[in-house]
Amino acid sequence: MATFFGEVVAAPSRAGVDDEEELAGEREETPEDREIRRELEKKREVHILWFSKLSASTGSFTDEQFPCSKFILAIGHNSVAFLSSFVLNSGCWEAAGSVKLWNEWCRTSNTTSVLPTDAFCLFYKLISDPTVLLCQCNCYVAEDQQFQWLEKVFGCMREEDLQVTILSTCPVTDYKTPESTLTLPSPFLKALKTKDFKETTCCPLLEQPNIVQGLPAAVLSYCQVWQIPAVLYQCYTDVISLDTVTIEAFKPVLSSKNLKSLVKDMSKSAEILKKLVTTNEIHNNIYT
C-alpha cells in the first residue's frame, strides 16, 4: 500500500506459530509438494509480449529498452472505458503489446479483440509519437504478481523524461472522512502524486489517512522510489459495474498536460461510450 504520508508496510504476522511448528512444516514438504509449488509459481509468472520492440527513430521495436515520454495506465473497467471513449478514439493508435497472466481471479490472452467484460492488459502506441504509450489493464494483478508486472513493463522503458499518469476506481466506502460517505457527491476524483511530480493536479489531493492499494499503489510506489514524476487519479464511486457517470467523472483529467495533447476529436466519444456500456449490459444479461 502506498500513502507517502509516511510509508507503513504491514509485515506478515507469525503470531501463534512457534519455531518448532514452522520447522516441522518445512520438513514435511515432500518432493511432490515442491514440484507442485514450482509448477504453480511457473503458472503465475507474468509474461509481456511486444508485437514488435519500439525504436525511437523508426517507431518499430528493437531488443533494447525503448524511449517512453508518457505512460498512461488505466486500471479497472471504468477507467479503461474512459480511455477507449475519450483518448484512443480521438487519435491514431496502434496495438503495441499485451500482458499474459493467470491467477485465481482472471486469465488474460494475447488477443486484441476484446469486450469490456473481458480480462485483458493491452498496450497501445501513438503512431505520430511512438514514445507515448497507453496501457489498458482490465484484469486483476495479484499481490505476488505486481512486482513482476512492474519489472517487466518498466524494464522495457528508458525512463529519462518519463511521466506517468494512472487512472483507477475504488468503492466510495473506502474513502476515509469524518462525514458519512452517504452524503458525499459520488463519484468524485482524488489525486495522489510522487515527490517529483511538479504539475498542478486536476482535482484535490487525497487526504490523510486515506491510502491506495493494489496495482495503482504498486505503480505509484515504483515511481516514487525511482524518482519518476507520476500522478494517480482515483475515482471513488458507489457503482461497481461499468457506469457512464463514473466514466465521465474522469473528464477533468483530459485537461492535464499528459492527456491534453492526445485528445484531438471527441465528437464520437459519447457514442462510443454508450456502445461500450450497452455491450456490457447485454453481456451481463446473457450470462446472469
N, C-alpha and C positions, 0 to 999 in steps of 0.2 A: 504494500500500500504506500502511496506517495502523498505527502502533505506539504513538505518543505516549510512547515511551521516548526520544525524540529523533528527530524525523522525518527519514527518509532517503528522498530521491527519486532514483531511478535515471534519469539523462538518457539519451536515445538516443545510441548510440555512432556516430561517423562515422569510426572507425578504418579506415584503408586506403582512404579516399575523399578524394582531394585536391580543391582548389578548382576546377581545370580540368575534372575529370571531372564534378563537381556542376553547374557552369555548362553544360557540354555536354549533360548530361541535361535541364536546364531548356530549353535552346534547341531540343532535339529534339522537345519536346511540340508536337504538331500541333493545329489547331482541333478535329479529330475526337477526339483524346485528351482535350482539355479538356471537350468535350461529354460524353464517356463518364464522365469523373470527376465532373462536375456531376450527371449523372443518377444515378450511384452514391451520391453524397452525399445527394441528394434521397431516394433509396430507403431510405437508412439513417437518415432522420430519425425521431425518436421522437414519436409523437402520443398525446396523452392525451384521452380522451373522457369527459366527465362526463355522466351521463344527465340530470342537472339540476344547477345550481350551488347550493351549500349556503348557506342563510341561518341565522343563529343563532336568530332568533325563530320562524321557521316550520318549519325543518328542510328547506326547499326551497332550491334553489340560485339564486344571483344571478351577475351578471357580475363582481362584486368578489371579493377574497380572502375565504375563509370561515374562521371561527374553528375551531381544532383544539386540543383539550386533550391528547388521547392519540393517538399514531400507532403502531400495532403492525404491524410488517413481517416477514413470513415469506418467506425466500428459499430455494428448493430444495424438492423434492417431500416430503421427510420433515418439514420444519418447516411446510410448507403443510398436510400431512395432520394434523399436530398441532393447528393452529388449527381446521381443519374439524371434528375429532373433539371437542375439548375447549372451544372458545370459540364458534365460530359456531353449533354445535349447542345451546349452553347458554343462548342469549339470542335476542332478536328483532332480526335484522339485515336490512338491505336493500341490494341491489346498488346501488352509487353511481357506478361508472365503470370504465374499463379503459384499459390502455396498449396501443397498437398499434405494433409494431416488427418489423423484418426484419434478419437478419444471416445469416452463413454457417451458424449452428447452429440457428436457430429462426425461426419466423414465427408471430406471435400474431394473433388475430382479436378481434372485439368481442363474441363470444358469451359468455353467462354459463353456458351448459350445457356443462360441461367434464368430462373424465375426469382421474383422477390422472396419466395419462401425457401429457396434452395440454400444449402450451406456452401459457401464459396469464399475464396480470398483471391482477388484478381488485381493485377497491376495494369495501368494504362500510362502511356507516354504521350505528351503533347507533340504532334507532328512538327509544328513550327518551331518548337524549342524542346528537344529531347531531354534536356536536363530537368524538365518539370515532370514529376512522377506522381501519379494518383493511385491510391490503393483503396479498394472496397472490401472490407473484411466482414462478411456476413456469416461468421461461424464462431463457435466457442473455442478459444485457445486456453487449454487447461494450464494451471499454475506451473506444472512441471514441464510445459512446452513453451512457456513465454520466453525464457532465456534463449532457447533455440531459435524461436521466431525472430527475436531481436538480433542475434548474432548473424543469422543468415540473410535477413533483409538489409540491415545497416552495414553488414560486412561486404556487401556488393557495391556500396556507395563510397565515393570520395566525399568526405564531409566538410571540406572547406567551403565556406559561404552558404552552407545548407541552412534552410529554415523549415521547421516542421509545424504543421497545423493538424490537430487531432479533433475529430468530432465524435461524440458518443452520447448515449442517453442512459438514464437510470431512473428508478422509481422516485417519485416525489417524497415518498415516505422515508427515503434515505437521507433527506435533507434535514440537517440539524438546525433548529431555530427555536427561540423562546415561544413563538406563536404556534398555533395549531396549523399543521400542514393543510387542513381542510379549508383554511381561509386564504391560502396562497393562490395567486393567479396562474395556475398551471396551464400549459407548460411555460417554463422560463429558463433562460440561459445563465450560466455562471462560467467564469474563466479561471484557469489556473495556469501559471506560466513558469518557465525556468528563469533563473537569475540572469541569463544572457539575452532574454527576450526583452527588448527595449521599447517596442512599439506600444501604442495605446490599444487596449483590448476593446472589442466591440460590445462588451457587456460588463456588468460589475464583476469584480473578482470574488472567488469563492471564499467565504468567511470561515474562520476557526469556529468550532473544532471539526468542520467537515473534512472528509477525506475522499479520495477516489480509489477505485480498486480495479483489479483485472488487468487486461492488456493496455487500456489507456494509462493506468498508473505505471505499468512497466515501461512503456514507451517514454513517458514524461520523465521517469527516473533515469532512464538511459541517457536522455538528452541533458538532464541536469548534471550527471556525472561527467559526460564528455563535452560539456560546455557548448551544446548546440542550442541556438535560440529555438524555443518551442512553446506553443500555447495549446492548451486543451479547452475546447468549448463543450461543456457538458449541459445537456438539456434534461431538466427534471420534469417528468411527465407522470400523469396518473393513468396513462393508457399504455399497455404493454405490446399491443399489436401494431401493425402498420397503420399510421394515423396521419391524415392530412394536416391537422392542426399542429401536431408535434413536428412534422417535417418542415412546415413553414416557419416554425419557431427559430430555425437556423438561419433565416434570411439575413439578419444583421451581419453575419459572418461574410456575406458577399461583398461588403464594403471594406474588408480587411485587405492589407497590402498583398498578401499571398494569393487571395482569390479574385480580387478586383480586376486584375488584368486578364483573368481567364474567362470571365463572363462576357461574351460578345453579343449574344442574342437570346433573350428569354421569352420570345413570342410563343414558343411551343411548350414552355415549361409546365404551365398549368395543365395542358392536355396530356403530357407525358405522365405527370404526377397522378392525374385522375386514372389513367390507364393502369399504372402500377398498383394503385390501391384497389381498383376493380378486379384486376387479375388475382391479387392476393385474396380478396373476398371470395371469388369463385373457387379458387383452390381450397380455401378453408371449408367452404360449404360441401365440396366433393368429398373431402377426407375427414369430415366430422359426422 
